[in-house]
Amino acid sequence: MNREKLAKDLLFHIRLGEDSGIEFKAVRFEGKKPKEPNKDKMAHEIAAFANGKGGRILLGVEDKTREVVGIDDDKVAAAEEWIVNISQQNIQPPVKLDTRLLQLPDSQGNNKTIVYFERPRSIMVHNSAGRYYQRVGSTKQEMKPEVLARLFQQRSQSRLIRFDENSVPGASLDDIDS
């Protein structure tokens, strides 16, 4: 999708608000380093998308007001590096992110730079801070043990590791009931 079409699509979704496939986060800095949103909470969001059907995150958009606030040009590289580091260091197994820098107009028509990335559904099951999250509506929620067990089972099958194809020690062909 070209940048112009992508920007138009994202503006449409910003007007509608967050849902199970899109999350907005404004990035606030303390000096030259991002302070908000919280690193762990960001990791939870990314892991929740990867554990579910995937989704998109826009850094530089207020989630409550849906206002495009952008990221100052001199801080865009730090914000992009910050989010990539979170995906590699705060999520197990690490999640690959392909970020894109886009310009979207704010409510006054001024172009603001945002960091955008789409996280497709993963074939792995990811945790952050030792917890497993999933996307439910516009929120992330910790998975209940039975949901997590089912997800591990589904994802293991998608990686072609089948539990019913494991060898059983001590078994022979005579043990198979035709």
C-alpha positions, 0 to 999 in steps of 0.5 A: 500500500502506498503512503498516501493510501495508507495515510488515508486509511489510518486517518479513517481508523483514527476517526473511528477509534481503537478496536481489536485491530488498532491501538493509539499511543502518544509518546511523551519524552523526558529529555531525549528518552521516551517516558510514556507510555510505560515500556512494559505496557507497550510490550503487553500491547505488542505481545497481545497483537502477536498472540491474536489476529495481529494489529496496528499500533500508531505512536503519536496519536492520543488514544482517548481524544484520537488527536494526531499529536505526532512526535517531534522531528528530533525525537522520531529516531529515539521513539522508533528505536525505543519501540524496536528495543521493546519488541526485542528485549521485553517480549519472549520470544522477541517480536519482529517489527517493521516500522514506518514513519508517516506524516498525518495532519493534526486537527489544524491541518499541520503534518505531524510525524508518527511511527506506525507498525503492523504486527501480523499474527505470530506462529509463536506464543509471546509473553511480556514480563512473564505474562501472556496477553491477548487482544479483546476488543480495544483492550489487552487482557491476560489470558486465562490458563485454559485459553493459553493452553489452547493457543499453545496447542494451535500454534504448535500445530501451525508450526507443524509440531504435532503432539500426536506424532511424537514417539512413545518410548517402549512402543512397538508396531504391535501396540498400534490398533488398526 
